[in-house]
């Protein structure tokens, strides 16, 4: 428990500052709302926990050891995020469903696996996790698995709250614009933000 407060303080700027996850869930919130974003939120954060625990236990991911692996993963992730940007535009231009409809909106751009891939294909996430454990649990190993799981849980929940806030913010921005033309421009803006994140991911690994 002594780690929780300083850990959350450490994670706040990382979770709430712009990045692949934030941009993705803001775009989802603007396009389909928080409720339809739940599968992608679940996928992203299940993947977060699954990736975080092994790194905390000292099982270094290959991406942390091989620049080539990091580059390949970054390029794949960047391409996938660009695809998501265009998929979100297509989904957002579909006719709006009536309120209370029992048929959920379905599109590959915001399913469980899409959310998981956004996390797994972002090599920067691996480095952030490694830095977190180096800072707060330098002796992380199988001997303190309970602490590792605790830190991973706080990390995952903190990200979940942040991304819900981003999704709600995206939705709030979209509701300010009622005309189809204005909504389309908002969708283009979020798509551009995703493309910008993809470029940043690739450039940061190449530099």
C-alpha positions, -999 to 999 in steps of 0.1 A, spaced: 0 0 0 30 23 6 37 21 -32 2 30 -44 2 68 -39 37 75 -54 30 50 -81 -3 67 -91 14 101 -91 42 87 -113 16 72 -137 -8 102 -139 11 122 -166 18 90 -185 -18 79 -186 -34 112 -193 -9 127 -218 -15 120 -256 -5 86 -268 -17 57 -289 -42 45 -263 -56 80 -255 -60 90 -291 -76 57 -300 -102 58 -272 -109 95 -277 -117 86 -313 -138 57 -303 -157 78 -278 -164 104 -305 -175 79 -330 -196 53 -311 -197 64 -274 -183 48 -242 -207 19 -242 -197 6 -276 -161 11 -267 -162 -13 -238 -149 -44 -258 -119 -24 -270 -113 -11 -234 -115 -47 -221 -90 -59 -248 -65 -31 -242 -65 -36 -204 -65 -74 -204 -35 -71 -227 -19 -45 -204 -21 -68 -174 -9 -99 -193 21 -80 -207 30 -61 -174 32 -91 -150 59 -111 -169 80 -80 -173 77 -73 -136 87 -109 -128 119 -103 -148 109 -121 -179 122 -94 -203 103 -91 -235 122 -96 -267 113 -61 -278 133 -47 -248 164 -65 -260 163 -63 -297 162 -30 -316 151 -49 -347 122 -64 -329 112 -30 -315 114 -15 -350 93 -43 -366 67 -41 -339 65 -3 -341 60 -5 -379 33 -31 -376 16 -11 -348 18 21 -367 3 5 -398 -25 -10 -377 -33 24 -361 -35 40 -395 -59 13 -405 -79 20 -374 -81 57 -383 -97 49 -416 -120 22 -401 -132 47 -375 -141 72 -402 -161 46 -421 -178 34 -390 -186 70 -379 -202 78 -412 -227 49 -409 -263 59 -400 -268 67 -363 -288 40 -345 -319 49 -326 -315 55 -289 -323 23 -269 -316 0 -299 -309 -35 -287 -285 -42 -316 -250 -31 -306 -228 -13 -331 -202 -38 -344 -170 -30 -363 -135 -45 -362 -122 -10 -354 -135 -13 -318 -136 -49 -309 -117 -67 -281 -88 -78 -302 -84 -43 -317 -79 -29 -282 -54 -56 -273 -34 -51 -305 -31 -13 -298 -13 -22 -266 7 -52 -278 20 -35 -310 32 -4 -291 69 -10 -281 69 22 -260 44 5 -236 71 -22 -229 97 4 -220 73 24 -198 64 -8 -179 101 -16 -175 109 19 -162 79 17 -138 92 -16 -122 128 -3 -122 116 28 -103 92 12 -78 102 -24 -76 139 -27 -84 142 -62 -70 112 -75 -89 113 -113 -93 93 -144 -88 100 -141 -51 78 -110 -48 51 -120 -73 23 -105 -51 39 -71 -53 44 -74 -90 7 -83 -95 -3 -54 -72 18 -29 -92 4 -43 -125 -31 -40 -112 -27 -4 -102 -10 4 -135 -39 -13 -154 -67 3 -134 -50 38 -137 -49 34 -175 -85 22 -176 -97 53 -157 -76 76 -179 -89 61 -212 -125 62 -200 -120 99 -194 -105 103 -229 -134 84 -244 -160 105 -226 -141 137 -237 -142 126 -273 -179 119 -270 -185 153 -253 -167 170 -281 -186 152 -308 -220 161 -292 -212 198 -295 -215 194 -333 -249 182 -346 -247 187 -383 -234 158 -405 -207 180 -419 -194 191 -385 -194 155 -372 -175 144 -402 -149 170 -396 -146 159 -360 -141 123 -372 -114 135 -396 -97 153 -367 -95 122 -346 -84 101 -375 -56 126 -381 -46 124 -345 -43 86 -348 -22 89 -379 0 114 -361 4 89 -332 14 62 -357 41 85 -372 53 93 -338 56 56 -328 77 49 -359 99 80 -356 106 74 -319 119 39 -325 139 50 -356 156 79 -337 
